Amino acid sequence: MRGWVAGPPRAIAGRGRSVPVTFFSIGPQISDGASGFLEFIESVLDMTNPPLVLSTSYGINEDELGEDVAANLCRLYAQAGGRGISLIFNTGDGGVSGCMTQQCTSFVPTFPSSMTSVGATAGIEPEVATSFSCGGFSNIFERQDYQNAVVDTYLEQLGTTDNGLFEPTGPAFPDIAAQGENIEIVLAQQFGIVSGTSCATPIAASMFALLNDLLLAQNRPPLGFLNPLLYALAGGPVFTDITSGGNPGCGTAGVPALQGRDPVTGLGTLNFPALQSALGL
């Protein structure tokens, strides 16, 4: 089986050329109480040969989902990771105000922030954070140990800025970023320009699909849950550190992109040849 990927085809098909792509659409008759997330992951886990990378360009504000539902979904996501499936989600396009811009008095985290999530950048030399790139900290989950060092470093740099507007002990998101502004797409032979973390996510996912393809060709296991690997490589050549920009919202300037991991662009954007080398490929 090749390292096939499922998700929005607009960017994946262009980037992961040697990798089969399947597009899943959630129909209008949703009854799982989780905007289709539950039905989808259950259907994936029922597959004999599921896709090894799932790219999802859709999200929900964490406070709209409920803690029990979110915890159940994360248990299912953990099962997927154990089967070698990498789940990658966009963070949203509302800056610190959540999926979309809204009125708020504290920062709004999006779900699922505990999985691998992708923010957005723009430009080249310099590459900067986009103002819409949602990021922050979960209010309902606990931060994992692999994040502690880089997140604590950022919080020390941030100081008292935005005190009380977010939960600093929760998992920080996004984990990584990719280009998300002025992305050209082709649909039915029509060209268009779009922007959003929904664009950045399949671009990042396609890189992991290509890596899986190379791993499988060497009879090595697929990547599975990505975050422990990504944070183990933090600060190295695998990432282009984004140190300019911010994500305003909730009547604030949001949080700034600073040196190291930050809640706008995560660890940075991926350097594919360096990531390939780090995996011995």
WOQUIWO-V480941 format. One record per helix or strand of 3 or more residues. SS is the DSSP state (~ for helix, > for strand). FROM is the first residue (numbers start at 1). TO is the last residue. If there is no record, write none. Layout:
[[SS & FROM & TO] [SS & FROM & TO]]
This chain:
[[> & 5 & 7] [~ & 9 & 15] [~ & 37 & 45] [> & 53 & 56] [~ & 62 & 64] [~ & 67 & 82] [> & 86 & 90] [~ & 95 & 97] [> & 116 & 122] [~ & 145 & 158] [> & 176 & 179] [> & 183 & 187] [> & 190 & 194] [~ & 197 & 217] [~ & 227 & 232] [~ & 272 & 278]]
